[in-house]
Amino acid sequence: MNSDFWRGRRVFVTGHTGFKGSWLCLWLQRLGAEVTGYALPPTTQRNLFDTASVARDMHSVIGDIRDAARLREAMAVARPEVVIHMAAQALVRESYASPVETYSVNVIGTAQVLETVRTCPSVRAVVNVTTDKCYENSEWHWGYRETDRLGGFDPYSSSKASAELVTSAYRSSFFVGSERPVALASARAGNVIGGGDWSRDRLIPDILAAIETGQSVCIRNPDSVRPWQHVLQPLSGYLTLAECLCSNAGHSYAEAWNFGPVDDDARPVRWIVEKMLERWGSGSWVRDTQPQPHEATYLKLDCSKAHARLSWRPRWTLSDAVEAIVDWQHAYLRSLDMRTFTLAQIACFEGGAA
């Protein structure tokens, strides 16, 4: 990252209390940015936001992105130059249980954030973080490109495809060629993993919870392939993209971008589980035979555009990511200072060290 660019830069992050948002805010603090976060409280009792004292060197505002007045006030006070929108209902299985809430947060919430940006004259660039699941999944064995058709079988995936359409409409209608142009891009990332994730119905938290209680890990779809990557990899993409959006040629980057691992790291679930247990040194897994809601079996991203135009590349392999997660969890169980430890892992990533 270009620390000269970020030092003193005012950044507004929605979803800062979440897993990805917490890692991002710590990284921005390390780079010297003036960070304001806006989100609901953490959704789990154990969470990275509290564990790593993320709020220590930033301004944290607790609020709903659908609360227009509160969001507008928070952004007006922060006067950000860069907005990174990450607040979302981010779980596929939760979207089956609460579809209307999922659409409300992910679609209306995104529109509300972009509408608030229109009222804030300081904003120069916006990165709207969606997901690799916004594509209409055809179960093919090659990566989806940014120009492929949007869709989604489940409410979560289709809500994120809808958020992409909202982003495109706001960009065309309000931010291109206007009196106060804003460079607006969307970022589609693969499945992220990393230390400090206690979310429900996620693979890594489920593995670590089973290890902690001495139980076998119960796996729903061991043969499903996903573009796994450490959380720092797509975050580095978001930050690189934001830098480009703030450049003189910013509007040439105002479009959709994929951020995923190299092809060899698009692995089945069973590979991740076995690698985690091997690194930990104990544990076992069994297959969950209960009926499950539909989830895509095969999903990969083509990130050649980000490689060519942003000079962005993954720095850690999937094996590096697994090792980093186990090391993080060991440090947590030893009651180390997890803010310091998490910042140290960010420093290792910046330096390219495994």
JOLIN-V745459 format. One record per residue. RES is the residue in three letters. PHI is phi in whole degrees, -180 to 180 (* if undefined). PSI is psi in whole degrees, 0 to 359 (none if undefined). OMEGA is omega in degrees with one decimal (999 if undefined). Layout:
{{RES	PHI	PSI	OMEGA} {RES	PHI	PSI	OMEGA}}
This chain:
{{MET	*	151	178.4} {ASN	-86	96	-176.1} {SER	-64	330	177.9} {ASP	-64	324	178.4} {PHE	-67	317	-171.8} {TRP	-85	339	-176.0} {ARG	-62	118	-179.1} {GLY	79	359	-179.2} {ARG	-73	132	179.3} {ARG	-85	121	-175.1} {VAL	-127	134	178.7} {PHE	-112	118	-177.0} {VAL	-115	119	171.0} {THR	-89	147	-178.3} {GLY	78	27	-173.4} {HIS	-72	344	179.9} {THR	-87	353	179.9} {GLY	-82	179	-177.8} {PHE	-61	303	179.6} {LYS	-66	320	-179.2} {GLY	-62	323	179.2} {SER	-67	315	176.1} {TRP	-60	317	-178.5} {LEU	-64	316	-178.1} {CYS	-66	322	175.6} {LEU	-63	319	179.8} {TRP	-65	316	178.4} {LEU	-62	321	176.4} {GLN	-63	318	178.2} {ARG	-61	325	179.9} {LEU	-79	352	177.4} {GLY	93	13	-179.8} {ALA	-75	156	172.4} {GLU	-95	104	-168.3} {VAL	-104	131	168.2} {THR	-117	129	177.8} {GLY	-111	147	179.6} {TYR	-138	119	-177.2} {ALA	-170	169	168.9} {LEU	-73	166	176.8} {PRO	-62	160	176.5} {PRO	-54	145	-174.1} {THR	-89	351	179.6} {THR	-124	153	-179.1} {GLN	-63	312	171.5} {ARG	-91	131	-176.8} {ASN	-158	155	-177.6} {LEU	-67	326	-177.1} {PHE	-56	314	179.1} {ASP	-81	319	-175.4} {THR	-61	322	-178.3} {ALA	-100	12	177.7} {SER	49	50	-175.2} {VAL	-63	327	-175.6} {ALA	-74	354	-171.2} {ARG	-59	314	-174.3} {ASP	-116	40	177.0} {MET	-152	172	175.5} {HIS	-100	118	-176.2} {SER	-108	124	177.8} {VAL	-115	125	177.7} {ILE	-93	119	-178.5} {GLY	-172	166	-179.6} {ASP	-95	133	-179.6} {ILE	-65	344	177.6} {ARG	-86	354	177.1} {ASP	-86	93	-171.0} {ALA	-59	315	-175.5} {ALA	-66	314	-177.9} {ARG	-68	319	179.2} {LEU	-64	317	-179.6} {ARG	-64	318	179.3} {GLU	-63	315	-178.4} {ALA	-63	318	-179.4} {MET	-71	325	178.5} {ALA	-64	321	178.9} {VAL	-69	319	-176.1} {ALA	-73	331	-177.0} {ARG	46	57	-175.2} {PRO	-74	151	169.2} {GLU	-93	330	-179.4} {VAL	-124	133	174.0} {VAL	-117	127	175.0} {ILE	-118	111	-173.9} {HIS	-97	111	-178.6} {MET	-124	352	-178.1} {ALA	-64	131	-176.2} {ALA	-169	162	161.3} {GLN	-89	111	-163.1} {ALA	-111	14	-175.7} {LEU	-116	129	179.7} {VAL	-62	310	-176.6} {ARG	-65	325	176.3} {GLU	-65	329	-179.6} {SER	-67	333	174.0} {TYR	-70	324	-179.7} {ALA	-77	326	-176.1} {SER	-134	68	-175.8} {PRO	-66	319	-177.8} {VAL	-66	318	177.0} {GLU	-61	320	179.7} {THR	-62	313	178.7} {TYR	-66	322	-178.8} {SER	-62	312	-178.4} {VAL	-70	311	-170.1} {ASN	-79	332	-178.6} {VAL	-102	300	-179.7} {ILE	-64	321	178.3} {GLY	-61	318	177.7} {THR	-64	316	178.1} {ALA	-61	322	-179.7} {GLN	-67	320	177.4} {VAL	-62	314	-178.6} {LEU	-68	325	176.2} {GLU	-66	322	178.0} {THR	-67	324	176.5} {VAL	-58	324	-179.5} {ARG	-62	334	-177.9} {THR	-92	357	-173.2} {CYS	-113	101	-172.4} {PRO	-68	347	-178.2} {SER	-79	341	-172.2} {VAL	-72	128	177.3} {ARG	-109	330	-173.8} {ALA	-146	144	178.2} {VAL	-133	130	171.0} {VAL	-113	115	177.4} {ASN	-98	115	-176.8} {VAL	-88	119	178.1} {THR	-111	245	-176.1} {THR	-168	158	172.9} {ASP	-67	341	-177.9} {LYS	-79	2	178.3} {CYS	-74	347	179.8} {TYR	-80	149	171.6} {GLU	-72	111	-170.1} {ASN	-81	119	178.7} {SER	-103	7	179.1} {GLU	59	29	177.3} {TRP	-85	165	-170.7} {HIS	-100	21	172.2} {TRP	-125	164	-172.7} {GLY	-75	146	175.2} {TYR	-78	138	176.2} {ARG	-100	163	-175.6} {GLU	-62	338	-179.6} {THR	-91	358	179.6} {ASP	-72	162	-173.5} {ARG	-66	138	175.1} {LEU	-85	156	179.3} {GLY	-178	219	179.4} {GLY	143	122	179.9} {PHE	-74	315	-174.5} {ASP	-96	164	-178.8} {PRO	-59	321	179.8} {TYR	-61	308	-176.9} {SER	-61	316	-178.9} {SER	-71	330	176.6} {SER	-66	324	178.6} {LYS	-75	326	172.7} {ALA	-63	320	177.2} {SER	-64	321	177.9} {ALA	-63	325	175.5} {GLU	-64	319	179.0} {LEU	-66	320	176.1} {VAL	-61	316	179.3} {THR	-60	314	179.8} {SER	-62	319	-178.8} {ALA	-66	317	178.5} {TYR	-65	321	179.3} {ARG	-62	313	-177.2} {SER	-71	322	-172.1} {SER	-84	327	-169.3} {PHE	-126	337	-169.8} {PHE	-111	347	179.2} {VAL	-102	124	178.1} {GLY	73	14	179.5} {SER	-86	176	179.0} {GLU	-64	329	177.9} {ARG	-127	82	-176.0} {PRO	-66	141	175.8} {VAL	-124	130	178.4} {ALA	-83	111	-174.4} {LEU	-116	123	179.5} {ALA	-129	159	173.4} {SER	-117	150	-177.6} {ALA	-125	127	-177.7} {ARG	-115	113	-174.7} {ALA	-114	155	176.6} {GLY	-78	187	-178.3} {ASN	-64	121	-177.4} {VAL	-99	142	177.1} {ILE	-134	157	179.8} {GLY	170	170	178.4} {GLY	-67	147	176.0} {GLY	88	15	178.7} {ASP	-100	115	176.1} {TRP	-117	24	-178.8} {SER	-66	153	176.1} {ARG	-75	150	173.2} {ASP	57	38	171.8} {ARG	-121	148	-171.2} {LEU	-62	306	-174.6} {ILE	-63	313	176.1} {PRO	-59	323	178.9} {ASP	-65	319	178.8} {ILE	-64	311	-176.9} {LEU	-67	325	177.7} {ALA	-65	320	178.9} {ALA	-66	318	177.9} {ILE	-62	317	-177.3} {GLU	-62	326	-177.4} {THR	-98	0	178.5} {GLY	75	23	-179.7} {GLN	-104	164	173.2} {SER	-75	143	177.8} {VAL	-74	127	-179.7} {CYS	-96	115	-173.0} {ILE	-110	128	-177.1} {ARG	-76	309	-172.7} {ASN	-132	77	-173.0} {PRO	-65	340	-177.1} {ASP	-98	0	178.4} {SER	-69	135	-178.0} {VAL	-104	133	-179.6} {ARG	-135	154	175.4} {PRO	-81	74	-176.4} {TRP	-67	144	175.6} {GLN	-162	151	175.7} {HIS	-64	146	-175.2} {VAL	-56	329	-178.5} {LEU	-67	336	-177.7} {GLN	-66	304	177.8} {PRO	-66	328	177.6} {LEU	-61	322	176.6} {SER	-63	326	175.9} {GLY	-67	317	179.6} {TYR	-62	317	-178.6} {LEU	-68	319	176.6} {THR	-62	316	179.2} {LEU	-62	317	179.6} {ALA	-61	319	176.8} {GLU	-59	316	-179.5} {CYS	-67	322	179.5} {LEU	-64	333	-180.0} {CYS	-88	358	179.8} {SER	-78	173	178.7} {ASN	-62	333	179.4} {ALA	-100	27	-171.7} {GLY	-54	320	-174.9} {HIS	-72	345	175.0} {SER	-75	347	176.8} {TYR	-103	1	-175.5} {ALA	-81	79	-178.8} {GLU	-160	190	-178.5} {ALA	-88	146	-178.2} {TRP	-139	139	173.0} {ASN	-96	140	173.8} {PHE	-133	105	-178.0} {GLY	-144	178	-177.6} {PRO	-80	174	171.8} {VAL	-66	160	-174.5} {ASP	-57	323	-177.0} {ASP	-66	342	-179.0} {ASP	-96	8	168.7} {ALA	-84	92	-169.5} {ARG	-115	157	173.9} {PRO	-72	160	-178.5} {VAL	-57	319	-176.6} {ARG	-61	328	179.1} {TRP	-64	315	179.4} {ILE	-61	313	-177.6} {VAL	-60	311	-177.3} {GLU	-65	323	177.9} {LYS	-67	319	178.5} {MET	-63	313	-178.3} {LEU	-66	323	177.1} {GLU	-64	315	-179.5} {ARG	-66	323	-179.5} {TRP	-71	325	178.5} {GLY	99	5	178.5} {SER	-165	170	175.6} {GLY	110	166	179.5} {SER	-149	170	178.1} {TRP	-140	154	177.1} {VAL	-133	160	179.8} {ARG	-90	134	176.4} {ASP	-79	118	-176.2} {THR	-95	2	179.7} {GLN	-72	150	176.0} {PRO	-59	139	-176.7} {GLN	-125	149	172.9} {PRO	-66	159	-176.1} {HIS	-63	133	168.1} {GLU	-139	149	-179.8} {ALA	-60	145	-180.0} {THR	-89	323	-174.3} {TYR	-134	129	-177.7} {LEU	-151	122	176.5} {LYS	-136	158	178.1} {LEU	-117	142	170.3} {ASP	-97	113	-176.0} {CYS	-108	22	-175.6} {SER	-64	329	179.1} {LYS	-66	316	178.3} {ALA	-66	324	177.7} {HIS	-63	315	-172.6} {ALA	-78	317	-170.8} {ARG	-98	333	178.8} {LEU	-104	353	-174.1} {SER	55	35	180.0} {TRP	-94	135	178.1} {ARG	-140	146	171.3} {PRO	-63	140	-179.1} {ARG	-102	329	-179.0} {TRP	-111	140	171.8} {THR	-76	172	177.3} {LEU	-66	326	175.5} {SER	-64	319	175.4} {ASP	-59	318	-178.2} {ALA	-63	317	179.3} {VAL	-62	316	179.2} {GLU	-62	319	179.8} {ALA	-64	322	179.6} {ILE	-66	313	-179.5} {VAL	-63	318	178.1} {ASP	-62	319	179.5} {TRP	-63	315	-178.3} {GLN	-66	322	176.2} {HIS	-62	318	178.8} {ALA	-63	320	178.6} {TYR	-63	315	-178.9} {LEU	-68	338	177.0} {ARG	-89	4	177.0} {SER	62	36	174.5} {LEU	-74	169	174.8} {ASP	-72	103	-171.5} {MET	-77	340	171.7} {ARG	-66	312	179.2} {THR	-62	317	-178.0} {PHE	-66	318	-179.8} {THR	-66	317	176.1} {LEU	-63	326	177.7} {ALA	-67	322	176.5} {GLN	-67	324	176.2} {ILE	-63	318	178.7} {ALA	-63	320	177.1} {CYS	-63	317	178.9} {PHE	-63	316	178.8} {GLU	-60	322	-179.2} {GLY	-82	356	178.9} {GLY	81	8	-178.0} {ALA	-86	142	176.1} {ALA	-79	none	999}}
